[in-house]
């Protein structure tokens, strides 16, 4: 499975674990990297000390490359500098155009990935110097930057950026998805929701059980339902009582939503959790966990068990190889 993307990232398998905020820590990122893929830490919030601590912990768990994801809706200059000082080899930018931060990261020797939701945004990222483009289809879980499905988006982005490697994101959860992405011209797959059902995921057991029991039509794409803390942030979540209650009321705006501000749970690490709060249910969450923001993509029906992150990487890779070999016969 090793290709030009793998060579550029220093990995053996063209699988990148998506940076799922609140669900990914050093254990998962390191496990994916140790299995030959690329683990990614979502470190765009929190203090500099926390960032450095997580990077150093990851480095203690793996000698393989890993990435740090930075959300450009927030100022990231200081965090980027900390990442570069700590020797992070790969930087992943998301949401807004990262301006001169691409050049800063590359000057320090880091490989730069930029997530986009359209071919035009891919061209802009390529012109700004991004080394790798992540084409995110709207099937993706969590926060979604475009409105085009992965199937038409991936070849459009591949055609737009020429020789730059493209990573396909959105609804990919098994070897069939990886093989399909490669057939569309991508060089690898960006996988998130499947890793929510891994042993290293830092999420509540009810959240994980809900992932395992859900079908492909049990997610909800909303423009700005859960208060993510930045403007215009569409997202895809598991459909739950909060979504149903809000839609039954006519999908009112913030300030007029039913039950808005009601405490629905608590966490030792985060305190009270209110309805419509952007909060990835952690293992210590208590209360009405079902009503919280449980991010998930449309690849749910392909997720039937919990395995280690390393097993997931190897299984997807082996299944994709078998599919590709069968297609050649």
C-alpha positions in Angstrom: 0.0 0.0 0.0 3.0 2.3 0.2 2.8 5.2 -2.3 3.9 8.8 -2.8 1.7 10.0 0.1 3.3 7.4 2.4 6.8 8.5 1.3 6.0 12.2 2.0 4.6 11.4 5.4 7.0 8.7 6.4 4.3 6.1 6.9 3.7 2.6 5.5 -0.1 2.6 5.1 -2.1 5.5 3.5 -4.5 5.9 6.4 -4.7 9.1 8.4 -6.7 9.2 11.7 -8.9 12.2 11.8 -8.3 14.8 14.6 -11.5 14.2 16.6 -11.5 16.8 19.3 -12.2 15.3 22.7 -11.9 11.8 21.5 -8.2 11.6 20.6 -5.3 11.6 22.9 -1.7 10.4 22.7 -2.6 6.8 23.1 -4.8 6.7 20.0 -2.5 8.8 17.8 0.5 6.8 18.8 -1.3 3.5 18.2 -2.3 4.5 14.7 1.3 5.6 13.9 2.8 2.5 15.4 0.5 0.4 13.1 1.9 2.2 10.0 -0.7 4.9 9.6 -0.6 8.6 10.7 -2.0 9.5 14.1 -3.2 13.1 14.5 -3.6 15.1 17.7 -6.3 17.8 17.8 -4.5 20.5 19.8 -6.1 23.7 18.6 -7.5 24.6 22.1 -6.0 24.4 25.5 -2.9 25.9 27.0 0.7 25.7 25.6 1.7 23.5 28.5 -1.1 21.1 27.6 0.0 21.1 24.0 3.6 20.4 24.8 2.7 17.7 27.3 0.5 15.8 24.7 3.1 16.1 22.0 5.8 14.8 24.4 3.6 12.0 25.6 2.9 10.9 22.0 6.6 11.0 21.2 7.2 8.8 24.2 4.7 6.2 22.9 5.9 6.1 19.2 9.0 6.8 17.2 6.9 7.1 14.1 5.6 10.3 12.5 2.4 11.9 13.7 0.5 15.1 13.0 -1.0 18.0 15.0 -4.2 19.6 13.8 -4.8 23.3 14.1 -8.2 24.9 13.6 -7.7 28.3 11.9 -11.0 29.8 13.3 -8.8 30.5 16.3 -5.4 32.2 16.4 -2.8 29.5 16.0 0.5 31.3 15.6 1.7 30.5 19.2 0.5 26.9 19.0 2.2 26.4 15.7 5.5 27.7 17.1 5.2 25.4 20.1 4.6 22.4 17.7 7.6 23.3 15.6 9.8 23.8 18.7 8.7 20.3 19.9 9.6 18.8 16.6 6.1 17.9 15.3 6.8 16.6 11.8 3.4 17.2 10.2 0.9 20.1 10.6 -2.7 19.8 9.6 -4.6 23.0 9.0 -8.4 23.2 9.1 -11.4 25.5 8.5 -10.0 28.8 7.4 -7.1 29.6 5.0 -3.9 29.5 7.2 -2.3 32.6 5.6 1.4 32.7 6.2 1.4 29.8 8.7 2.0 27.3 5.8 5.2 29.0 4.9 6.2 29.2 8.5 5.6 25.5 9.1 7.5 24.5 5.9 10.4 26.7 6.7 10.9 24.6 9.8 10.8 21.4 7.8 7.2 20.3 8.6 4.9 18.7 6.0 1.7 20.7 5.7 -1.8 19.2 5.1 -4.8 21.5 4.4 -8.4 20.4 4.6 -10.8 21.7 2.0 -14.4 21.3 0.9 -14.2 22.3 -2.7 -11.9 22.2 -5.8 -11.4 26.0 -5.6 -10.3 25.9 -2.0 -7.9 23.1 -3.0 -6.4 25.3 -5.7 -5.9 28.1 -3.2 -4.3 25.8 -0.7 -2.0 24.4 -3.3 -1.0 27.9 -4.4 -0.3 28.8 -0.8 2.2 25.9 -0.6 0.3 23.1 1.1 2.0 19.8 0.5 -1.1 17.6 0.8 -4.8 18.3 0.3 -7.5 16.7 2.4 -10.7 16.6 0.5 -13.5 16.5 3.1 -16.9 15.2 1.8 -20.0 16.3 3.6 -20.6 12.7 4.9 -17.9 13.4 7.5 -18.7 13.5 11.2 -17.9 16.4 13.4 -17.3 19.8 11.7 -17.8 19.9 7.9 -16.3 22.6 5.8 -18.1 21.8 2.5 -21.4 20.7 1.0 -20.3 18.2 -1.6 -20.2 14.5 -1.1 -16.9 12.7 -1.2 -17.6 10.7 -4.4 -17.8 13.8 -6.7 -15.4 16.0 -4.6 -12.4 13.7 -4.6 -11.8 13.5 -8.4 -12.6 17.3 -8.7 -9.9 18.1 -6.1 -7.4 15.6 -7.6 -7.9 17.3 -11.0 -7.5 20.7 -9.5 -4.2 20.2 -7.7 -2.2 18.2 -10.2 0.6 16.1 -8.7 -0.1 17.0 -5.0 -1.3 14.0 -3.0 -5.0 14.1 -2.0 -6.4 12.4 1.0 -10.1 11.5 0.9 -12.3 12.2 3.9 -16.0 11.4 4.5 -17.8 8.2 5.1 -14.7 5.9 4.9 -14.8 3.2 7.6 -13.4 0.0 6.0 -11.2 -1.4 3.3 -13.9 -0.9 0.6 -13.8 2.9 1.4 -10.0 3.1 1.1 -10.0 1.1 -2.2 -12.8 3.4 -3.5 -10.8 6.5 -2.5 -7.7 5.2 -4.3 -9.8 4.4 -7.4 -11.1 8.0 -7.5 -7.5 9.3 -7.6 -6.8 10.0 -3.9 -3.6 8.8 -2.4 -5.1 7.8 1.0 -8.0 8.0 3.4 -8.8 10.2 6.3 -10.8 8.1 8.8 -12.6 9.4 11.9 -15.8 7.7 13.0 -14.3 4.2 12.7 -11.7 5.1 15.3 -14.4 6.2 17.8 -15.0 2.4 18.1 -11.4 1.7 19.2 -10.0 0.7 22.5 -8.0 3.9 22.8 -10.9 6.3 22.1 -11.4 8.8 25.0 -15.2 8.8 24.9 -18.1 7.7 27.0 -19.2 4.1 26.8 -22.7 5.1 25.9 -21.4 7.2 23.0 -19.3 4.2 21.7 -22.3 1.9 22.1 -24.4 4.3 20.1 -21.8 4.3 17.3 -22.0 0.5 17.1 -25.7 0.3 17.0 -26.5 3.1 14.6 -27.2 2.9 10.9 -26.1 5.1 8.0 -29.3 7.2 8.2 -29.0 8.0 11.9 -26.8 11.1 11.6 -28.0 14.7 11.3 -26.2 17.5 9.4 -26.9 20.9 10.9 -25.7 24.4 10.1 -25.1 25.4 13.7 -27.0 23.4 16.2 -24.4 22.6 18.9 -22.6 25.8 20.0 -19.1 25.1 18.8 -17.7 28.5 19.7 -17.1 29.8 16.2 -19.4 31.2 13.6 -20.9 29.2 10.6 -19.7 25.8 11.7 -21.9 23.1 10.2 -21.5 19.7 11.8 -22.8 16.1 11.6 -23.8 14.3 14.7 -25.8 11.2 15.8 -29.5 12.0 15.8 -30.7 12.2 19.4 -33.3 13.7 21.6 -31.8 17.1 21.4 -31.9 17.1 17.6 -35.4 15.7 17.6 -36.7 18.2 20.1 -35.1 21.2 18.3 -36.5 20.1 14.9 -40.0 19.4 16.4 -40.0 23.1 17.6 -39.3 24.3 14.0 -35.5 24.5 14.3 -35.4 27.9 16.0 -32.4 30.1 16.3 -30.0 30.2 19.2 -31.7 31.9 22.2 -35.1 30.4 21.2 -34.3 26.7 21.2 -36.3 24.4 23.5 -34.5 23.5 26.7 -31.6 25.8 25.9 -29.3 26.2 28.8 -30.8 23.3 30.8 -28.1 21.2 32.6 -28.2 17.7 31.1 -25.2 16.2 32.7 -21.8 16.8 34.3 -18.2 15.8 34.1 -15.5 15.9 36.7 -13.1 17.3 34.1 -15.5 19.9 32.5 -18.2 20.6 35.1 -21.9 21.0 34.2 -22.9 20.2 30.6 -25.9 22.1 29.1 -28.1 21.2 26.2 -26.7 22.4 22.8 -23.2 22.6 24.2 -20.4 21.4 22.0 -19.0 18.6 24.1 -17.6 15.3 23.1 -18.9 13.0 25.9 -15.9 11.9 27.8 -15.6 8.7 29.9 -16.4 10.6 33.1 -19.6 12.2 31.7 -22.7 11.5 33.7 -26.4 12.3 33.2 -28.3 12.4 30.0 -25.3 11.5 27.8 -27.7 10.5 24.9 -28.7 14.2 24.5 -25.1 15.5 24.1 -23.3 16.2 20.9 -22.1 12.8 19.7 -20.2 13.6 16.5 -20.4 10.9 13.8 -20.2 10.4 10.0 -22.3 8.4 7.6 -20.0 5.4 7.6 -21.7 4.1 10.8 -23.3 1.0 9.3 -19.8 -0.4 8.6 -18.8 -0.2 12.3 -19.8 -3.3 14.2 -17.1 -3.9 16.8 -14.5 -2.4 19.1 -10.8 -3.1 18.3 -7.5 -1.6 19.0 -6.6 1.3 16.8 -3.7 -0.7 15.4 -6.0 -3.6 14.5 -8.3 -1.2 12.6 -5.5 0.3 10.6 -4.2 -3.2 9.6 -7.6 -4.6 8.9 -8.6 -1.7 6.6 -5.3 -1.9 4.8 -5.5 -5.7 4.2 -9.1 -5.5 3.1 -8.3 -2.7 0.6 -5.4 -4.7 -0.8 -7.5 -7.7 -1.3 -10.3 -5.7 -3.1 -7.8 -4.0 -5.4 -6.2 -7.4 -6.3 -9.6 -8.8 -7.1 -10.4 -5.8 -9.3 -7.3 -6.5 -11.3 -8.3 -10.1 -12.1 
